[in-house]
Amino acid sequence: MKQTEEQLYRMANFDSLTGLANRRQFHDRLVRDLLQARRTGACLAALFIDLDGFKLINDNYGHRIGDQLLREVAQRLRECVRDSDTVGRMGGDEYTVVLTQLKRPQDVIPVVEKILRRVREPVALEQLELFVSSSIGVSVFPMDAADVEGLLQCSDAALYQAKEAARTATSSSPRR
């Protein structure tokens, strides 16, 4: 009975592919962490992370390789944050992170840079060496928004801007 309850809890709260928090668990933790940030006066950052070009990897190498890549990226994201932070997978190649107990809004910058670097590192899967990059949208409480929905909307908008900026930079780069 206990084992069944635990299985049901995991299925309801965690992504089956990566073991990360799922959409529901991520939202619950963001609510909890936002309340804590309000009480303590700390900053909190919500990050939306999207893999660039993931569809091409899935199309060219198949879903098995794509799933292995998603698990590897999940592990790399976990390595970039503290145990007190939350890493989630919303679905597909979309991840989320909540960074808690930030003293200043700028404290998010080194973590974002670390994530960008770590995700860009080559991934060796079944005699393949894959390269993937990511785009990240960030919102910070209390500067960008004061509630969960506002933080998520700001992060989503920032992610869209980051992806658009990357597309513009790529299309304006000289071709070789």
N, C-alpha and C positions, 0 to 999 in steps of 0.2 A: 504494500500500500504506500509506504513511504517513498519507495523508488518510483512508483507511478506518479505520485505527486510531484516529485523532483523533475521527472521527464516532462510533465505538463507545464511546470513552471518554466523550464528551459525553452520549450517550444513556444510559449506565449511571450517570452521576453528577449530571446536571443536569436540572432540570425543563424540558420542551420549550416550555412556554408562556411562562415568565418568565425562563428562563436562570439562575435561582437554584439553589443546591444542592438536590438531591432528598433524600428520606429517608435513603438509604444514605450519601450524601456528608456530609450533616449529622451523622449518627451518627459517622462516621469522624473528622470534624473535632472533634466534641465530645470523643471519646476522646483525640485528640491534645492538644487544648487543656487537658483535665483533667490529663493527665500533666504538662504544662508548668506548670500552676498549682501542682500538688503540689511540683514541683522548686523553684519560685521563691518559694513561699509567698504567691502572689497570690490574689485572689478571682476567681471566674468566675461569670457569670450566664447561666442558660438561660431564654429567654423563649418562651412560646407565645402567638401572636397570632391572634385570630379576628375576622373582620369581622362586625359586627352588621348584621343585616338584608340580607345579601348575597343570600339566596334570593329576596327580593322584587324586587330589581333584575334578577336573572336571569329571574324569572317575568314581570315587567312589560316588560322591554326586550329580552329574548332573550340567548342565550349569546354572541353576537358582542360585544355591549356589556359583558356580564359579563366576558368574557375581556380586553377592553381595560381594564376597571377593575382586574382582577387584575394586569395588567402595570404599570399606573400605580402601584398600591399597592406592588408589588415595587420599582419605581424609588425611590419615596419612602422605603421602608425602608432601601434601600442608602444613601441620602443622609443618613440619621439615625445611621449607625454608621461606625466607622473601617474602613479597608481590611483591617486585621488581624482584624476580627470576621467572623462567618459569618451570612449571611441565607439561609434555606432556605424552600422551600414543600413542605409535607407532602401537599398535595392540596386540592382544593376551595378554600375561602377561609381555609385554615389556614397560617400562616407560623411560622417559628421563627427565633430569633436567639441566637447565642452571643456574649456580650461578654467579652473576654479582658483579662487584665492589669489588673484593677481593684485599686486599693490598699485600698479599704474597701467593704463591702457597700452603703453609701449611695451610692456612685458610680453605681449603676444607675438611681437615681431620675431624674436629669436626662435620661437617654437615654429612659426610659419616657415621661416627660412630653413630650419632643420627638416621639416616635413618635405618641402619642395626638393631639397638636396637628396634626401633619403629615397624618395619615390623615384627620382631620376636615375638612381644607380642601376646598372644592368641587372637583369633577373635571369638566372640560368634555370631553364626548365626543359627537361628531356632533350638534351643536345641542342637546345636553342638558346640564344642569348637575346633577350627581349629588352627593349628600351621603351619606357613609358614616362610621361610627365603628367603633372596635375595642375589644375587651376583651383584656387582657394578663395572663397568669399568669407569675410570676417565681419562680425558685429560685436560691439563691446557694451556691456551694461556698466554704468548707467548712461553713457554718452550717446549711444545710438538708439537705444530703446529701453523702456522700463518694464516690459513684460515679455513673456515667452513668445507670443505671436509676433510682436514687433521685432524681437531679436532674430527670429527665423526669417521673417520677410527681408530684413536688412542683409542678413547673410546670403540669402538667395539672390537678392539684387546685386550684391557685391560679387558673387560668383559669376553671374551673367556678365557683369562689366569686365571681370578678369578674363573670361573666355573670349569676349569680344575684342579686348585689347590684344590678346595672344593671336587671334585670327588676323587682326589688322597688321600686327608686327610681322607675321608670317607672310601675308600676301604682299607686303611692301618690301620684303627682303629681296636683295638681288639673287637671281637664280644662277646656279652653276651647273 
